[in-house]
Amino acid sequence: MPELSISDFKGCNTYVNPFQVQDGNIIHSLNMESVPLGGKRKRAGYTTFLGTPDTSTVNSLFSWIKNDGSTFYLYRASSTGLYSSAQGTGAWTITGNGTIASGAHVMSNVLDNTLFVADGVGSTRHSTSGTNFTDTSGAPIAVDLAQYQNRIYAAGTSSSLFYSTAGTGTDWVTDSTSIFIPGEGKLSRIYKASDRLFSAKNSGFIYRWDGETLIDMATRLGPSSPYSVGQVEDYRFWLNRLGVFTSNGGAAQLISNPIQNQIYNDSGSAIIGTSFDSAPGGVYKYNYFVSAGTLTDDFTGITINDAIIKYDYQKNEFSNYRFANYPTSFASYKDTSGVDQFIFGDASGQCYQLSGTATTDNGSAIEASLLLVIHGNIPHTQKDFRTLEVFTNPGCAARVQFMCADTNDRFSPWAREQAHVWTELGDLHSGYTLFAFPGGSRGRLLYLRIYDNGSNNRLDLYSIKYTFDIVKQ
């Protein structure tokens, strides 16, 4: 009676033939994180963060720590207002000269202890107090700002990249000029990597500037949504219509092959076209998040409403989250105690804060699930499955189901009209659970579904072992 163990759970992968990769390939992962290494844990939840100065979509969130190292402000852009929160604890308060275009995204950067903001419609502004802004004389209307080589660079509303006088972002006369960025489309985002400034256009073109020479990166793989750009160390991440890409100054590299079916697929059920243009992204510690909207992976046929694509940079793994409140903007920052925090806003005007101690999404249950394909490394052989052993954390409320199959079409597009018939094995409350498969559990493949329908006890999955008899033909 062969017995096999699986104790190194990877990220979600529906791109590679499941018979080519390791036994126990994960083809669906919802609200699970890879903790500890090789294991899986149900994600933590979140709570409300500050109040709601208006009930409009929170389009932008960002922070600023002044040069004294202790004066700190959070900012949000919603409706027609740019609001600040002193020390990240004070109530949201409209800033002086903080009226913005309705529904605008506000981009920011800092030079010489001065915060600069732009919304792509009104005047570029600056603040030294953090609470009151002044129109920056001579500065262009800008869709994005960056600090590079001791200047503020401003991406104009067309194809001109402007920069301020060296050493100050408030002087746009003395030593200021502009650079024309060629190619189709208009500027949408500028960012730094490897001590170079990159200008991305909404056509996907990217150009690199080193202060003297402009270089065409010969690509159309730039961000489709300028708001999807996030940073881990010197790497930038963003969403493009062909996938999630990263770069630290060189050519853009595709990293999302494992979930390609969620980016685009033959059924047209992946990310919808309009979402590509405005999807917000953010980074918390070593995790990159991007709000992708409702999507269906055509390999599994499983629909995730308000899906968030999550990429774990440390482990090079993808999975999916779904929050009870769909994020429209993200921000990470260090609070006054130096602790990393992660917040997001939604369409109702409320902001939320992730918390390692929260077991719900602000009171809403967190549903989590994993779906694995098991074939015993002999997928062509008929098996009579006998036992299943599972190590979890004691006290969890997760349960396990299974389904046997002779073919891999249970989740394919042509089989979606069929009901997915799952057999319940039981709960995993004890921490170590031994199940006997009911008689007649035969097939070449075994699908395992481990799920938690919303308990307040977070699941930790460590290992599974199963046994089977080979069915003689």
Secondary structure, 3 states (H helix, E strand, C coil): CCEEEECCCCCCCCCCCCCCCCCCEEEEEECEECCCCCCEEECCEEEEECCCCCCCCEEEEEEEECCCCCCEEEEEEECCEEEEEECCCCCCEEEEEEECCCCCCCEEEEECCEEEEECCCCCCEEECCCCECEECCCCCCEEEEEEECCEEEEEECCCEEEECCCCCCCCCCCCCEEEECCCCCCEEEEEEECCEEEEEECCCCEEEECCCCEEECCCCCCCCCHHHCEEECCEEEEEECCEEEEECCCCCEECCHHHHHHHCCCCCCCCCHHHHHHCCEEEECCEEEEEEEEEEECCCCEEEEEEEEEEECCCCEEEEECCCCCCCEEEEEECCCCCEEEEEECCCCCEEEEECCCCCECCECCCEEEEEEECCCCCCCCEEEEEEEEEECCCCCCEEEEEEECCCCCCCHHHCCCCCCCEEEEECCCCEEEEECCCCCEECEEEEEEEECCCCCCCEEEEEEEEEEECCC
